[in-house]
Amino acid sequence: MTDFLHLDETQAPERRKHLISPPTPHRLSLAIPDEYLKDYIGILEPRVSSVKDEERRLFFDTLQEWRDRGGCSIDSWAMGITPAGGIISLSIPEGDPAKLLAITPLYAWLYLQDDWDEGDLTLREGTSRSKEEKNHRIILNQMKSKIAINMMLSNDKTLLKVIEGWERWDADHFLATQFGLPESQTLEDQISQEMNQMGTRQQFRAALYCLDISLTPEQREAFDPVIQTMFKACTLANDIYSFNKEWISNATVHKGQRLPRNTMVWILRNHNVTVREARHIAQQKYRELEERYIAARDQILEECQGTGPGGTKYGTFAQAAELLTLLHHHMAGHIVFCTTVPRYINIDTEHQFFPKPDYKIADLLHVIALDEQLNETKDHDHGSSGSQTNDGSLATLKTQETSTSPTADKGDCYANSGAVNGSSTTAPWLTTHPKLPDEIPSAASQYIQSLFGKKIRRAMVQALDVWYRVPEERMALIFDIVNTLHSSSLM
C-alpha cells in the first residue's frame, strides 16, 4: 500500500489513484481538485457537496452579523471554510442540499463559540479582555438563540434533536473547559476523552439528519464499534492539525496556567519526542483507525450480502452501505478540512509561542513559564507523580492540569459563567418546552406573568442572565418574587 505520509505535494494525482471509493455511488457530491489533496494522508476518497458556495455565503453572513452586533474584528479565513469547501460540505457531501444549508448557520456560530472557548475572540493585541468579555458573551448567546429559533420554525422533530444535541454539548464542553479532564493512560483513551469534548457525536447526529437516516436501537448497538472508530479518527485529525493554533491561543490566554487539551500534547508529554515526531505518531495512529474502519466495513458488507428483506442486525445491505458511506465521507472530509482550512494553516511561525518542529515539550516557552510558576509555589517532590521529560522539569504538570476544583483556573474566561452555558444536568429549555403564544407582552412583568407553568417561568428568568448578565443578587430577588406569587396562586 502506498504510504501517503511520504508523498510530496506534487504527487496528488498519484494519491488519487489509490483512494478507496465509498460503498455507495456518488449522487450529489463533486470531486475535490488535486490541489487540495497535496497534504491528504488518508486512503478514503473525499468528496464535497455541490452547495459548497452557498455554505460559504451563509458562513460569511454569520460572521457579518457578529460584526454588526458589535463583535470584535475577525478575519474571514478564521471561520470553518476552506478553499475546498466548508466543514459541512466536506463531511456530509451526499446530504440533502436544503438540509445542509439549514444547519449551516449553527455550524458557523459554533466556530465563533470555539474561538471564544480558546480566547481568540477576547484577547487581541492591545485590547482589554475584561472590557470585551461581557459584551461578547451576550452577542454569542443572542446569535445562538436567533439561530435555534429560526431552525425550530420548521417544526422538524429530527432537526430539533440536532439543536438539542448541540445545546447539551455546549453545557458539557463548558464544564470540561472550566474544570479540565483527567489524565489518560493510553493514546487511545486520550483520543476518546478528546472525542467527547469535540462535538463529534453532534456532527454525526446532523449527518443522520441531512441523509435522512434513522437507526433502530439494534442497529445503533451493532454499528457502535465502527461509529466509535470514525469518532476517534475525526477527533485525532482535528488535534493533529489544530495543535499549533491551540498551543499559541492557550499559551497567550492562560499565560502559563495550564496546557491545552490536545492529543498532540499527550504524545509530547508521554513519549519525550519532538513536535515533528509527535505529529508523525498521531498520523500513523490515524491510519490505524482508518484501516480499522475499512476492515469493519468489509466485514459488515460481507455479512449483509445476499440477505433477505429482513436483513441482519445491521439492516439490509443497502442500509448498511448507506451508513458506512456516511462514516467514510465524515472521516475523509475532516482530513481535507483540517489540511486546507486557513484557521489551522495560516499560523505565524515567528510567534513567541509557536511550537517549532524540533522542540520537545520542555523546550516550549509556554511549558517553561508554567514550570517556573509551579516551582515557585510547590516543592518539587510534591508533584513527582506527574509525567516527566529527561530533566524532570514537568514533574508537577499533571497535578496542575488535571485539577477538578471549582476554584481552579480562576483567570479563565468561563469563571462564574455557568448560567450562560447552562448545566449538563438539566434539559435545554429552548427545545423542551411548548411554543409561546403568538402575542407576547412587551413589559417584563406582564411577560413573566403570561408564561404557563412554574418551570418555564424559571427558565425565562434565567434567560435574563444569558441576555443581560443581571447581577446574582437581583436574579435571586426576581426568583423570590416569582416563586411567592406562584405559591400564592397570583400567577
C-alpha positions as CSV (number, residue, x, y, z in Angstrom):
1,M,0.0,0.0,0.0
2,T,1.3,3.5,-0.9
3,D,2.5,5.4,2.2
4,F,0.8,8.8,1.7
5,L,2.7,10.2,4.7
6,H,5.8,10.3,2.5
7,L,4.4,11.6,-0.8
8,D,5.4,15.2,-1.7
9,E,2.9,17.8,-2.7
10,T,3.4,17.2,-6.5
11,Q,2.0,13.7,-6.2
12,A,-1.7,14.4,-5.5
13,P,-2.7,12.7,-8.8
14,E,-0.8,9.6,-7.8
15,R,-2.6,9.7,-4.4
16,R,-6.0,9.8,-6.1
17,K,-5.3,6.6,-8.0
18,H,-5.0,4.7,-4.7
19,L,-8.1,6.2,-3.0
20,I,-10.8,3.9,-1.9
21,S,-14.4,4.7,-3.1
22,P,-17.3,4.7,-0.6
23,P,-19.7,1.7,-0.6
24,T,-22.5,3.6,-2.4
25,P,-22.2,5.5,-5.7
26,H,-21.8,9.3,-5.9
27,R,-25.1,11.1,-6.4
28,L,-24.9,14.7,-5.3
29,S,-21.3,15.3,-4.5
30,L,-18.4,16.7,-6.6
31,A,-14.8,15.6,-6.9
32,I,-12.2,17.6,-5.0
33,P,-9.4,19.2,-7.1
34,D,-5.9,17.7,-6.8
35,E,-4.5,20.9,-5.5
36,Y,-6.4,20.4,-2.2
37,L,-5.2,16.9,-1.7
38,K,-1.4,17.6,-1.5
39,D,-1.4,17.1,2.3
40,Y,-4.1,14.5,2.4
41,I,-2.9,11.5,4.5
42,G,-6.0,9.2,4.2
43,I,-6.8,6.4,1.8
44,L,-10.6,7.1,1.6
45,E,-11.8,9.1,-1.3
46,P,-13.0,12.5,-0.2
47,R,-15.8,14.5,-1.9
48,V,-17.5,17.8,-1.5
49,S,-21.2,18.9,-1.7
50,S,-22.5,20.8,-4.7
51,V,-23.8,23.5,-2.3
52,K,-20.3,24.5,-1.0
53,D,-20.6,28.0,-2.4
54,E,-23.9,28.6,-0.7
55,E,-22.5,27.2,2.5
56,R,-19.6,29.7,2.3
57,R,-22.1,32.6,1.8
58,L,-24.0,31.6,4.9
59,F,-20.8,31.3,7.0
60,F,-19.8,34.8,5.9
61,D,-23.3,36.1,6.7
62,T,-23.0,34.8,10.2
63,L,-19.6,36.5,10.6
64,Q,-21.1,39.8,9.3
65,E,-23.9,39.5,11.9
66,W,-21.2,39.1,14.6
67,R,-19.5,42.3,13.4
68,D,-22.8,44.2,13.0
69,R,-23.8,43.3,16.6
70,G,-20.5,44.8,17.9
71,G,-18.3,41.8,18.0
72,C,-14.5,42.2,17.6
73,S,-12.8,42.1,14.2
74,I,-12.3,38.5,12.9
75,D,-10.6,37.6,9.6
76,S,-13.0,35.7,7.3
77,W,-10.4,33.0,7.0
78,A,-10.7,32.2,10.7
79,M,-14.1,30.6,10.1
80,G,-14.8,27.0,9.2
81,I,-14.4,27.5,5.4
82,T,-11.6,26.2,3.3
83,P,-10.8,26.7,-0.4
84,A,-12.0,23.1,-0.9
85,G,-15.3,23.7,0.8
86,G,-16.8,24.1,4.3
87,I,-16.9,21.6,7.1
88,I,-20.4,20.6,6.3
89,S,-19.9,20.3,2.5
90,L,-16.8,18.2,3.1
91,S,-18.0,15.9,5.8
92,I,-21.6,15.4,4.5
93,P,-21.1,15.7,0.8
94,E,-24.1,13.5,-0.1
95,G,-26.5,15.2,2.2
96,D,-29.8,16.8,1.1
97,P,-28.7,20.3,-0.1
98,A,-31.6,22.0,1.6
99,K,-30.9,20.3,5.0
100,L,-27.2,21.0,4.7
101,L,-27.9,24.7,4.3
102,A,-30.5,24.6,7.1
103,I,-27.8,23.7,9.7
104,T,-25.0,25.9,8.3
105,P,-25.8,29.0,10.4
106,L,-25.5,26.8,13.6
107,Y,-22.1,25.5,12.5
108,A,-20.9,29.0,11.6
109,W,-21.9,30.1,15.1
110,L,-20.0,27.1,16.6
111,Y,-16.8,28.4,15.1
112,L,-17.3,31.7,16.9
113,Q,-18.0,29.8,20.1
114,D,-14.8,27.7,19.6
115,D,-12.8,30.9,19.3
116,W,-14.5,32.2,22.4
117,D,-13.5,29.0,24.3
118,E,-9.9,29.3,23.2
119,G,-9.8,33.1,23.9
120,D,-9.2,34.2,20.4
121,L,-12.3,36.4,20.5
122,T,-11.4,38.2,23.7
123,L,-7.7,38.5,23.5
124,R,-6.4,40.8,20.8
125,E,-3.2,42.7,20.8
126,G,-3.6,46.0,22.7
127,T,-7.2,45.3,23.9
128,S,-8.6,44.6,27.3
129,R,-10.1,41.2,27.7
130,S,-12.3,42.1,30.7
131,K,-13.8,45.0,28.8
132,E,-14.9,42.8,25.8
133,E,-15.8,39.7,27.8
134,K,-19.3,40.6,28.9
135,N,-20.3,42.1,25.5
136,H,-19.1,39.1,23.6
137,R,-20.9,36.6,25.8
138,I,-24.2,38.5,25.3
139,I,-23.7,38.6,21.5
140,L,-22.9,34.9,21.2
141,N,-26.0,33.9,23.2
142,Q,-28.2,36.3,21.2
143,M,-26.9,34.8,18.0
144,K,-27.4,31.2,19.2
145,S,-30.9,31.9,20.3
146,K,-31.8,33.5,17.0
147,I,-30.3,30.6,15.0
148,A,-32.1,28.0,17.2
149,I,-35.5,29.7,16.9
150,N,-35.2,30.0,13.1
151,M,-34.4,26.3,12.9
152,M,-37.3,25.4,15.2
153,L,-39.7,27.2,12.9
154,S,-39.5,24.2,10.5
155,N,-41.2,22.0,13.1
156,D,-38.9,19.2,12.0
157,K,-38.6,16.9,15.0
158,T,-35.3,15.4,13.8
159,L,-33.8,18.9,13.4
160,L,-34.9,19.8,16.9
161,K,-32.8,16.8,18.1
162,V,-29.9,18.3,16.3
163,I,-30.4,21.6,18.1
164,E,-30.8,19.9,21.5
165,G,-27.7,17.8,20.9
166,W,-25.6,20.9,20.4
167,E,-27.1,22.6,23.4
168,R,-26.1,19.6,25.6
169,W,-22.6,19.7,24.1
170,D,-22.3,23.4,24.9
171,A,-23.0,22.7,28.6
172,D,-20.7,19.7,28.8
173,H,-18.0,21.5,26.9
174,F,-18.2,24.4,29.3
175,L,-17.7,22.0,32.3
176,A,-14.6,20.4,30.7
177,T,-13.2,23.8,29.8
178,Q,-13.6,25.1,33.3
179,F,-12.6,22.0,35.3
180,G,-10.2,20.1,33.0
181,L,-10.0,16.4,32.2
182,P,-8.3,13.6,34.0
183,E,-5.0,12.2,32.6
184,S,-5.3,9.2,30.2
185,Q,-3.1,6.1,30.4
186,T,-3.0,5.3,26.7
187,L,-3.2,7.2,23.4
188,E,-6.5,5.5,22.5
189,D,-8.0,6.6,25.9
190,Q,-6.7,10.1,25.3
191,I,-8.4,10.3,21.9
192,S,-11.6,9.1,23.5
193,Q,-11.5,11.9,26.0
194,E,-10.9,14.5,23.4
195,M,-13.7,12.9,21.2
196,N,-16.2,13.5,24.0
197,Q,-15.4,17.3,24.0
198,M,-15.1,18.0,20.3
199,G,-18.8,17.6,19.4
200,T,-18.2,14.7,17.0
201,R,-21.4,12.9,18.2
202,Q,-23.4,16.0,17.4
203,Q,-21.9,16.3,14.0
204,F,-22.9,12.6,13.4
205,R,-26.4,13.4,14.5
206,A,-26.5,16.3,12.0
207,A,-25.2,13.9,9.3
208,L,-28.0,11.4,10.0
209,Y,-30.5,14.3,9.7
210,C,-29.0,15.5,6.3
211,L,-29.1,12.0,4.9
212,D,-32.5,11.1,6.4
213,I,-31.1,8.0,8.1
214,S,-32.9,6.6,11.0
215,L,-31.3,3.8,13.1
216,T,-33.2,1.3,15.2
217,P,-31.8,0.6,18.7
218,E,-30.5,-2.8,17.4
219,Q,-28.7,-1.1,14.5
220,R,-27.2,1.5,16.8
221,E,-25.7,-1.2,19.0
222,A,-24.4,-3.2,16.0
223,F,-22.8,-0.2,14.3
224,D,-21.4,1.3,17.5
225,P,-17.8,-0.1,17.2
226,V,-17.3,1.3,13.7
227,I,-19.0,4.6,14.6
228,Q,-16.7,5.0,17.6
229,T,-13.8,4.4,15.2
230,M,-15.0,7.2,13.0
231,F,-15.4,9.5,16.0
232,K,-11.8,8.8,17.1
233,A,-10.4,9.3,13.6
234,C,-12.1,12.7,13.2
235,T,-11.1,13.8,16.6
236,L,-7.4,12.9,16.0
237,A,-7.4,14.6,12.7
238,N,-8.6,17.8,14.3
239,D,-6.0,17.5,17.1
240,I,-3.1,16.9,14.7
241,Y,-3.7,20.0,12.5
242,S,-5.2,22.4,15.1
243,F,-2.3,21.8,17.5
244,N,-0.2,24.9,16.5
245,K,-3.2,27.2,16.7
246,E,-4.4,25.8,20.1
247,W,-1.0,25.9,21.6
248,I,-0.5,29.6,20.7
249,S,-4.0,30.6,21.8
250,N,-3.8,28.7,25.1
251,A,-0.4,30.0,26.0
252,T,-1.4,33.6,25.2
253,V,-4.7,33.5,27.0
254,H,-3.8,31.5,30.1
255,K,-0.3,32.8,30.4
256,G,1.3,29.5,31.6
257,Q,-1.6,28.5,33.8
258,R,-2.3,25.2,32.0
259,L,-1.6,23.1,28.9
260,P,-4.1,22.8,26.0
261,R,-6.4,19.8,25.8
262,N,-5.0,18.1,22.7
263,T,-3.8,14.6,21.8
264,M,-0.5,16.0,20.5
265,V,0.2,17.4,24.0
266,W,-0.4,13.9,25.5
267,I,2.1,12.4,23.0
268,L,4.7,15.0,23.7
269,R,4.4,14.5,27.4
270,N,4.4,10.7,27.4
271,H,6.9,9.9,24.6
272,N,9.6,12.5,25.1
273,V,9.6,13.2,21.3
274,T,9.8,16.4,19.2
275,V,6.7,18.1,17.8
276,R,7.5,16.7,14.4
277,E,7.8,13.2,15.8
278,A,4.6,13.5,17.8
279,R,2.8,14.6,14.6
280,H,4.1,11.5,12.8
281,I,3.0,9.2,15.7
282,A,-0.5,10.8,15.5
283,Q,-0.7,10.5,11.8
284,Q,0.2,6.8,12.0
285,K,-2.5,6.3,14.6
286,Y,-5.0,8.0,12.2
287,R,-4.0,5.5,9.5
288,E,-4.5,2.7,12.0
289,L,-8.0,3.9,12.8
290,E,-8.8,4.3,9.1
291,E,-7.7,0.8,8.4
292,R,-9.8,-0.4,11.3
293,Y,-12.8,1.2,9.7
294,I,-12.1,-0.4,6.4
295,A,-11.8,-3.9,8.0
296,A,-15.1,-3.3,9.8
297,R,-16.8,-2.0,6.7
298,D,-15.8,-5.1,4.6
299,Q,-16.9,-7.5,7.4
300,I,-20.3,-5.7,7.7
301,L,-21.0,-5.6,4.0
302,E,-20.0,-9.3,3.6
303,E,-22.4,-10.2,6.4
304,C,-25.2,-8.3,4.8
305,Q,-24.6,-9.5,1.3
306,G,-27.4,-11.7,-0.1
307,T,-29.7,-11.4,2.9
308,G,-33.4,-11.1,2.5
309,P,-35.7,-8.1,3.2
310,G,-35.3,-8.6,7.0
311,G,-31.6,-8.1,6.7
312,T,-29.2,-8.6,9.6
313,K,-28.6,-6.8,12.9
314,Y,-27.1,-4.0,10.6
315,G,-30.3,-3.9,8.5
316,T,-30.3,-4.6,4.7
317,F,-27.2,-4.4,2.5
318,A,-28.4,-1.1,1.2
319,Q,-29.0,0.4,4.7
320,A,-25.6,-0.8,5.9
321,A,-23.9,0.6,2.8
322,E,-25.6,4.0,3.3
323,L,-24.4,4.4,6.9
324,L,-20.9,3.2,6.1
325,T,-20.7,5.7,3.3
326,L,-21.7,8.4,5.8
327,L,-18.8,7.3,8.0
328,H,-16.4,7.2,5.0
329,H,-17.2,10.8,4.0
330,H,-17.1,12.0,7.6
331,M,-13.5,10.7,8.0
332,A,-12.2,11.8,4.6
333,G,-13.9,15.2,4.8
334,H,-12.3,16.0,8.2
335,I,-8.8,15.4,6.9
336,V,-9.4,17.6,3.8
337,F,-10.9,20.3,6.0
338,C,-8.1,20.2,8.6
339,T,-5.3,20.3,6.0
340,T,-6.8,23.2,4.0
341,V,-8.6,25.4,6.5
342,P,-6.7,28.7,7.0
343,R,-7.6,28.9,10.7
344,Y,-5.2,25.9,11.1
345,I,-2.5,26.5,8.4
346,N,-2.2,30.4,8.5
347,I,-0.1,30.3,11.6
348,D,2.6,32.9,12.5
349,T,5.7,30.7,12.7
350,E,7.6,33.7,14.3
351,H,5.1,33.9,17.2
352,Q,6.9,33.6,20.6
353,F,4.7,30.6,21.5
354,F,4.9,28.8,18.1
355,P,5.7,25.1,18.8
356,K,8.7,24.6,16.5
357,P,9.0,21.2,14.9
358,D,12.3,20.2,16.6
359,Y,11.2,21.3,20.1
360,K,10.3,18.8,22.8
361,I,7.8,19.8,25.4
362,A,10.4,21.1,27.8
363,D,11.7,23.4,25.1
364,L,8.4,25.2,24.6
365,L,8.1,28.6,26.1
366,H,4.6,28.0,27.4
367,V,5.8,25.0,29.4
368,I,8.9,26.7,30.7
369,A,6.7,29.5,32.1
370,L,4.3,27.1,33.6
371,D,7.2,25.1,35.1
372,E,8.8,28.1,36.7
373,Q,5.4,29.2,38.2
374,L,4.8,25.8,39.7
375,N,8.3,25.7,41.2
376,E,7.7,29.0,42.9
377,T,4.5,27.6,44.7
378,K,5.2,23.9,45.2
379,D,8.1,21.7,46.3
380,H,9.4,19.6,43.5
381,D,8.7,16.4,45.3
382,H,5.0,17.2,45.8
383,G,4.3,16.8,42.1
384,S,6.6,13.8,41.4
385,S,3.7,11.6,40.2
386,G,3.3,13.6,37.0
387,S,4.8,12.9,33.6
388,Q,8.4,13.9,33.2
389,T,10.9,14.7,30.5
390,N,14.5,13.7,30.8
391,D,15.3,16.6,33.1
392,G,12.2,16.2,35.2
393,S,11.0,19.7,34.5
394,L,7.4,18.7,34.0
395,A,7.1,16.8,37.3
396,T,4.3,18.9,38.6
397,L,2.3,19.4,35.4
398,K,-0.1,16.5,35.9
399,T,-1.4,17.8,39.2
400,Q,-1.9,21.3,37.8
401,E,-3.6,20.1,34.5
402,T,-6.0,17.6,36.0
403,S,-7.4,19.7,38.8
404,T,-11.1,19.4,39.1
405,S,-11.6,22.0,41.8
406,P,-14.2,24.7,41.1
407,T,-11.6,27.3,42.1
408,A,-9.1,26.1,39.5
409,D,-8.1,28.4,36.7
410,K,-9.5,31.5,38.3
411,G,-8.3,33.5,35.4
412,D,-10.3,31.5,32.9
413,C,-12.9,33.4,30.9
414,Y,-15.5,30.9,32.0
415,A,-15.3,31.7,35.7
416,N,-18.8,32.1,37.2
417,S,-20.4,31.7,33.7
418,G,-22.5,28.6,34.4
419,A,-25.7,30.4,33.7
420,V,-24.5,31.4,30.2
421,N,-23.8,27.9,29.1
422,G,-26.3,26.0,31.1
423,S,-25.9,22.8,33.1
424,S,-25.4,19.3,31.8
425,T,-27.9,18.1,34.4
426,T,-30.9,19.9,33.0
427,A,-32.6,19.6,29.7
428,P,-32.1,22.5,27.2
429,W,-35.1,24.8,27.8
430,L,-35.3,26.1,24.3
431,T,-36.3,22.7,22.7
432,T,-38.2,21.0,25.6
433,H,-41.0,23.5,26.3
434,P,-44.2,24.2,24.3
435,K,-44.3,27.2,22.0
436,L,-45.1,30.6,23.4
437,P,-48.3,32.3,22.4
438,D,-48.3,34.4,19.3
439,E,-48.9,37.7,21.1
440,I,-46.3,38.3,23.8
441,P,-46.5,41.3,26.1
442,S,-43.5,43.6,25.9
443,A,-43.5,44.7,29.5
444,A,-41.2,42.4,31.5
445,S,-43.7,41.8,34.4
446,Q,-46.6,41.1,32.1
447,Y,-44.3,38.8,30.0
448,I,-43.4,36.6,33.0
449,Q,-47.0,36.6,34.2
450,S,-48.1,35.3,30.8
451,L,-45.9,32.3,30.9
452,F,-47.6,29.0,31.7
453,G,-46.1,26.8,34.3
454,K,-43.5,27.4,37.1
455,K,-40.8,25.5,35.2
456,I,-40.8,27.7,32.1
457,R,-41.1,30.9,34.2
458,R,-37.9,29.9,35.9
459,A,-36.2,29.1,32.7
460,M,-37.2,32.5,31.2
461,V,-36.0,34.3,34.3
462,Q,-32.7,32.5,33.9
463,A,-32.6,33.8,30.4
464,L,-32.2,37.3,31.8
465,D,-28.7,36.3,32.9
466,V,-27.9,34.9,29.4
467,W,-29.1,38.1,27.6
468,Y,-28.3,40.9,30.1
469,R,-25.9,39.5,32.7
470,V,-28.2,40.5,35.6
471,P,-26.3,40.5,38.9
472,E,-26.8,37.4,41.1
473,E,-28.5,39.3,43.9
474,R,-31.1,40.8,41.6
475,M,-31.7,37.4,40.0
476,A,-32.3,35.9,43.4
477,L,-34.8,38.7,44.2
478,I,-36.7,38.1,40.9
479,F,-36.8,34.4,41.7
480,D,-38.2,35.0,45.2
481,I,-40.9,37.3,43.9
482,V,-41.9,34.9,41.1
483,N,-42.0,31.9,43.5
484,T,-44.0,33.9,46.1
485,L,-46.6,34.9,43.5
486,H,-46.8,31.4,42.2
487,S,-47.2,29.9,45.6
488,S,-49.9,32.4,46.4
489,S,-51.7,31.5,43.2
490,L,-51.3,35.0,41.9
491,M,-49.5,33.8,38.8
